[in-house]
Amino acid sequence: MTFQFRTDFGHTVFNSKYRNTVNNCDTWPDLSETLVRSVCSKYLEPWEQKYLVKYITEMKFIPAGRYLYYAGRPVKFFNNCFAMIPKDSREGWAELGYNHFMGLMCGGGIGTYYGKIRPSGSKINKTGGEASGPLSLMYSMNEIGRNVRQGGARRSALYASLNYDHADIMQFIHAKDWTEEQIANKAKDFNSIAPLDMTNISVCYDTVDSLYHWSFEETVKSMIKTGEPGFSFNINKPDEVGRNACAEFITDRDSDLCNLGSLNLANINSQEELEFVTKLASKFLVCGSLEADLPYEKCYKVRNEARKIGLGLMGVHEWLLKRNSQYTVTGELHDWLKIYKEASKESADSLTNRLGVSGCVRYRSIAPAGTISIIAGTSSGIEPIFSVGTKRRYLSGDTWKYQYIVDPLAKQLIQEGVDPDSIETAADLAEDPERRIKFQADIQQYVDMGISSTINLPAYGTEFNNKDLVYTYINLFRKYAPELRGITCYPNGSRGGQPLTTVSYAEALENEGQEFEEKYNFLTESSCPSGACSV
C-alpha cells in the first residue's frame, strides 16, 4: 500500500515520537500492522485484523498515543491515564504517592479527586494534631509530577478536583492565581516553579442546586481570568468524581483507567463505512483492555470489574467544512453520531460476550487527540481549527523548537479559492463562546463519558472578556452545566509559555517548512492548556 503523510509536520511528529526501527515500526504502515498484531492477534479473526490495519494505515481510526508508542515493545502500557480517589489516612496518602510514581513512570497521566480529604485545621483524634488539608496533598503530588517524566519521555499530566462545598474550596479556587512574575518566568522557562504548575484543577458540582452555591460564581471569576479552575459536572451522579488529566474519562472508582482511540470523521466516506470502522475500532479497544500491562495490582481488579473503552472522534470540524457547514451540529452530523453511539456499544458487547470476559460499562469518550490529529493532518477532537496560521512549539530531544504551520485543512480550502480570513477558527469563536459550549453539549448526548474541549476566550480585560461580562459568563455556564460533564476555558495569554500562538496566514506561509530553535524552554507538548494531552 502506497502511503504518504498528509503534512510534513505530521511526518515529523511521527518520526520524533513513534517511529521505532527496532520493533518494526519504521513507517506508519509498519506501525499499524505491528500494533494490530500486538493488541488483537489473540482475540480477533484474521479478516478483522486485516481491516484494522487498513483503517489505521488510512487514518480512519487511530489508537491513542500510548498505543502507538508501545507498539511491538516488550511491555504494553497502552493506557493514557488513571483516576484516583484517595482515602484520608496516613496509609491512603502514602498509597496515593506510590500510585502516582507507578502510573507516571509507565506513561500515564493521573487525575485525583481530593474530596474525601478532611479540611485543613481539622483535629486528628489519634495523634492530637491538625490536618493539613487537601491542598498540601495536591502540592506533594505536583512535585512527584515535576520530577517524574512519563515513560522517560513526556512531562507529567496531573489533574486535581475538589467538591464545591468542601471547607477548603476558596483556597482551592485560587490556588493557581500566579503572580505576574511567575507568569513571566514561565514564559522564559516553563521549568520555573509556580503553585500546582503540573496540575489542572476543577471544581465538582453534583446537583442543579449546587450550581447556585457561592463557589460557582467565584470559580467563573477566576476561570475567565486565568483559565482555572475548570468545572466538573456530575449532576445527579454524585459518585462519578474520578477524572483523568484531560477530564474526558469519568469513573466512580479509585485506580480506574482510560482506554482511548479516535475515529477520524474527516477520512470516513459514508455512514456505512462509519459503522464498519466504529465496530472494528471498538473491538480493538476491547482487545487493548485485555492485553495492556498496568502499573499496580488494584488497576487489574478495577479493570475487570468495570471494563471501559473510550472511543472518541477527531476531524469533526474538517467534516463540517467539507460540507460547507458552520461550527454547529447539523442534522447530518446527528445521524453520524447516532451510528457512532449504537455501533460502538453493539460491537464491544458482542466481542466481550464471545470471549467470555466481563462486559464494558462505558464505551465512548472524546479526548483532545492532539498529537494523533497532527499525524493525521486534521482538526483535533471536536475542536474547531485553532488558527489558519500557527506557531507551534514542541520538544525535539532535549531542545525546544518551533515551526510555523498553515493549518492543512485551511490550506486545502485556500487552494480551492477560499479567502483565508473567512475560515472560522477557535480565535473567531472566542468572541462567541456559547456556540462552542452548545456544540459540546449537543455532542455530549452521544458520549457516555466526557468530552475534553477547551473553550478559547479572549484575554481578560478586552472587549469580549472583562469584569462587566462576569455575570454573562456565570449565566452561560450555569445554563449548559446540566447537559455537560465539564467545561474548561483558556483566556488567551493567561499562562506563560503557551504552545500555540496565532499568526497571520502570510507569516505562516512565508516560514512554513522551516524549523527554528526556541531560545526559551517551553515544556509543553500539545494544544490543551496543561500541555499534557498528547492523545
N, C-alpha and C positions, 0 to 999 in steps of 0.2 A: 504494500500500500504506500503510495506516494504521500508524504506528509510535509507540511510547511507551517510554522507558526504564523499566526495572523499578523503579529507585530514583532519587530526586533526586540522590543523591551520584554515581551513575553518570553522570547527565546533566552534573553539574558537572565531573567529570573529563574527559568528552568535550569540553566547551566549552573547558576550560583547556589541554588537551594536543593535541587532534586536529582540532578544528573549524577549517576553513580556507575562508573565503568566496572567496578569490582563485582557488583551484584547484577550485571547485565541490564543496567538502566541507562545506557549511553544515549539513547534517543527517546523521544516521547512514546513512539510505538513500542519500543523495548520495555519502557517502564510500565505501560498499560498491560502488556502481556505478563510481565513478571508479577505485577500486583494482583491481577486476577487469579493467576495460578497460586500465589501465596495465600490469598484470602479464601478462595472459593473451591479449590480443587477437591476438597473432601466432601463437599455438600451439594454442588450443582452439576447438572448434566453437561456433557461436552458442548452441546449446541448453545446452552445458556452462557457458558464461559466464552465461547467464540463471539457471541453478540455483545457481551460486556466489553471484551477487548475492543471490538469495533466502535462501540459508542463512547468509550473513554478516549480512544485514539481520536475520534472525530469531535471530542469535547462536547458531547451532548449530555454526558454525565461525568462529573469529576469528583472523586472522593476528596475529603478534606486533606489538608497539608500533612498531617501526621501519617496518614495512609501512604501518601506519595514518598515521604522521607524514608519510611521504614520498609518500603517495597524491597523484598529479597534479602533483608538484613536478618541476622540470627535471632534478634528479638523483635517483637511485633507490638510496639507501643502505639497502636493506631488511634487511641482516644485523645482528642484535643484538650479536654478539660474535665475537672472533677468538682463536685459540690460537697461542701462540708457544713455540718451543723453541730458545733462542739457542745459538750456538757460543761457545766460550770463547776469544775472541781480541779484540784491540782492535777489529777490524772487526765482530766479532759483537756486542760491547757497543754500538758506535755504531749498528749496524743496528737493534738492539732499541729504542734510543731513538727513532730515526726512525719505526719501525713503530708505536710507541706513539703518537707525535704524530699520525700519519696515521689510525690506527684510531680514536682517541678523537675526533678532530675531525670524523669522519663519523658519529658517534653510536654507535659500537660499544664494548662492554666488552672487556677483554683479560685472558686467563688465560695465565700464563707458568710453564713448568716450568724450574727452575733446576738440575736435577740434573747437567747437563754442565759446570757452572762449578766449577773446581778449588777446594779448601778454602782458607780464609784461612791465610796464612803459608807457602803453597807457594812454592817457588823458581821464578822466571821466568828461564829459561835465557838468552833473548835479551838481556834488559836487566840481569840480575843483581839485580833487585828481588824483592819478595814480593807474592804475590796478595792482594787484599783480600777475596776470597771472595764467595759468592752474596748474602749479606745486604747488602753495600754496593750491589750492583746493584739489589736489591729496593728499597732506600731511594731510589735515584735514580729508578726508575720510579714509585715512590709520589709523588715530588714532581712529576713530569710530570703524574700524575693529579690532583694537588691544583690545578694551575694551568691545566688544560685542561678546559673544560666541554664535554661531549659534544654535538656539533652545535650548540653555543652555548646549550644549554638544560639538559641533565642533568648531575648530578655524575658523576665518573668511576667506573667499576666495574672494579676490578682484582682479580686472584687470583694467588697465588704458591704453588707446591708444590715440595717437595724430597723426595728418596728417603730412606727410613728409615735407611739405612746411610751416608749422607753424613757426612763428618767434622765438619761444622758443624751437625749435626741438633739438638743440645741448645740451641745458641744460637737456632736457628730456632724450636724449640718454644716458647721463652719470649720470643720477640721482641715479642709483644703483651701482655706482663704489665704493663699500665698501672698507674701508681700511683693511689692514692685521689684525689690532687689532679688528675691527668689525667682521671680519670673524672668528677670533679665539674666540671671545666672543660668537658668535652664536654656535660654536662647543661645548662650555661648557654649555651654557644656551640659548636655542632658544628664550627665552623671552627677551633677551637683545635687545636693540634698535639699529636699523640701518635704513637709509633712505628707505622709501617705502617697508619696510620688510614684510608687509602683502599683498603686491600688485605685481602681474605680470604686465609687461609693454610690449607694442608692438607699432611699427611704422606702419602707414597705407599708402599703395601705391595703387592708383586707376587707373592708365594708364600704358601702356608699357613704354611710355616716362619717367614716374616718376621713373622707376627703374634705370635710369641713373642720377638721382639727386645726388648731393654730399652726402646727408644724407644716401643713401643706403650703400655706402662703409663704412661710419662711423659706421653705425649700425652693419654691419658684423664684423668689427674690434672689437667692444665691445662684440658682441654675442659669438664669439668663445673664448673669454677670460672668461666672467662672466656668460654667458647663457642668458643675457638680454641686450637690448630689443629683443623681437622676431619680426616677421613680420606678418602683417595682410594685405591680398591682396583682393582688391575689383576691380579688373581690369575691366574697363568699367561698373562698378556698383557703382558709387561714393557715393550713399546714404546708401549703406549697411555697415555702420560703426559699428553698435551695435554688441557686443560680450558678452558672459558670461565669467566667471572666467577662464575656461579652453579652451575657444575660439572655441568650436565646434558649438555653437549656433550663428546664424547670423540673423540680422534684420536691418531694416531701421527706427524702431520706438522706441521712449522712452517708458520705463516701459513694454517692452515685456518680455516674459518668456519662458524658455526651458521646455520641457516635454519629459523625456528620459526613454528609456528602451533598452535592448540589446538582440539580438539573439545570442545564443551560438552555432556557427557553428560546433564546435567540437563534440557536442552531437546530432546533427541532421543527420539522417542516409541516406537521399536521397533528390533529388530535389523535389519530390512530397511532402515529409514531410516539406521541407523548405517552399514551397509555402503555405501550410496549416498553419504552425506555424506563418509565416510572416503575413498572413491575420488576424489571431486572435490577434497577438501582436499589430498590427496597430489599431485594434478595441479597444483593452484595452487602448491604449494611447488616442484615441479619447474620450473614456469614462472619462478618467482622466482629460481631458481638460474641461469637463462639470462639474465634481464633485469637483475639487480641490478648496480649500479656498485660497484666495490671500491676500497679505499684505496691499494693499490700493486700493482705488476705480479705479484709472486710469488703473490698471492692468486688471480689468474685461473688461473694454471698449476695450482695445487693443486686449485682447484675443478673444473677439467676432468678432472684425473687421478683424483680421489676424491670425486665428487659426493655430497653428503649432503642429505637432508631430515630435519627433526626434528618430525614430527607428534606433538603431545602431547595431554594431557587436562586438563580442568578440570571443576568441578561434580561431582566424584566423590562427595564427602560428601553433597551435596544429593541425588544419585541414590540413595544408600543410605537417607537419611532419608525420602525419598518412599516407600520400600518397607519402612519401619519396621524397618530393619536397623541394627545397631550398626556401629561403625567396624571392619569386617573385610571381607576379600574373600570374598564369598558365592559359591555355585555359579553363580548367575545372572550375577554380575559377571565370573566367569571366562569364561562364554560370550560376553559382550560383548567382553571383552578379546581373545579369540581372533579375533573378527571384525575388530577394530581392527588386530591384528597382520597377519593374512593379506591384508586388503583394501588396506592401505597399501602393501605391497610389490607386490602384483599390479598395482595401478593405476599406481604410479610406473614400474614396469618397462615396462608397455605403452606409456606415453607416451614414455619415452626411446627405446624401440625404434622407435616410429612416426616420431619426429623425427630419428632417426639420430644422436643425441648419446650421449656416454658415460653409462653406467648409474649408478644410485645404489649406493653401498656401505653406506649406513646409511639408516634410514627413520623411526625413532621416538625421541623424546627429550622427556621431560616437564619443562618449565620451570616456574618458580614461577607464571607467569601472574597476577602481582599486579594490575597496572593493568587488563588486559583482563577479568579476572574481576570487578573492581569495576564496570566498564562494563556487564558482563552481569548483575551482581547475583547472583552465585553464589559457591560456595566455590572457592578458588584451587588450581590443580594437583590433587595428591592429598591436600592438607592437610585436616584437619578444620576446622570452623568455629572461628575463633580464640577468640571470646567472644560471648556473647549481647549484651553491651553493650561498646562500644569507644570510646575516644577516639583519633582518628587525626589526626596532624599531617601537613601537606603544604604544598608551595610554591605560592603564587599570585603570579605576577610575581616581585618581589623580596622579598615578605613571607611569613613563615611563619605559617600559620593552622591552626586545628583545628576539627573538628566531632565531635559525639557521634553515634554510629551504633548503632542497633539492627540487628543482622545481618538482612538482608532475608529470608533463609530462616527464621531463628529467628522473625522477626515473623509470617511466614505461618503457621508451626506454632502460635505462641501465639494467633493469631486463631482458630485451629481448636480452641482449648481446652487446648493442651499447657502444662503448668507450665514456665515459663522455667528453673527450677532443675533440671529433668530432662533438658535438652538437653545431650548430650555435646559437650564442646569441647576444644580443644587444652590449655586450662588444666587441665581434668579429667584428660586423658590424660598430662599431665606427671608425674602420680604413678604412671603405669603405662607407662613408655617402651617396654617390649617390644612392646606392642600396636602402637605407632607403627612400630617398626622392622620387625616381622613384616609389617605391611601393605605397607610399601615393598618388602620382599623378595619378597612374593607378586606384586606388580605388575611388578617387575623382570623376571620370567620372560617378559614380553611386550614388553619395551623393549630394543632393541639398542644404545642408547647409555645415558645416565644419567638419573637422576631427581633433580631439585632438591627436597629436602624437609628442612625444619628441624625437628628433634625438640625440642620445648619441654621444658625441665626447670624444676623449682622453683629458687628462688635457692639458691646454695650456702650450707651451714650450717643448712639447715632439715631437717625430718623426712625428706623423701624424696630429699635430695641433700646428703650430708655426707661427712666423711673416713672414717666407718665403712662407707660403701657403695662406696668406690672399687673394690674388687675385684669387687663385684657388677656394676658397670658394665663393668669390664675384661672379665669373662667374657661379659657380654651382647653387647658389641660384637664380641668375638672369635667368638662363636657364629654371628653373621649375616654377618660380613665376606665369606666366600666366595660368598655369594649376591648381594652388592651391588656397586655401583660407587663408593659413597661414603656417608659419614654426616656430617651436620652437626648440632650441638646449639646451643641457646641457653638458658642459665640466665637466669631472669627477673632483670632489672635489672643484668646484668653489664656492659653498655655504656651510657655516658651518652647520653641523648637518643634512646632507642629510640622508633620512630614509633608503635607501637601499645601502648596501655595498657588493661588490663581494667578496666571499671567495671560497676557493677550495672545490671541491666535497668531499674530505676526511674530512676536518674540519666540513663542514655542516653535513655530515653523522654521525660523531662522537657525535655531540651535538644535533642532531635532537630530537625533542620532549621535550626538557627541556626549561624552562622559566627562564630568568635572569632579574634582576632588573638593569636598566640603571642608572649609577651614575650621568650622565648628564641629563638635561631636554631637550630632542629633541621634540619640539612641532610641529610635522609633522605627517600627517596621511595617506599618500598614496604615490604612485610611481611617481607622477608628481612633478616638481621642487618646486612648491608653497606648496606642501603638502595639497592641497585643494580638490583634485579630487576624492572624495570617492563615485563615482557614478558607 
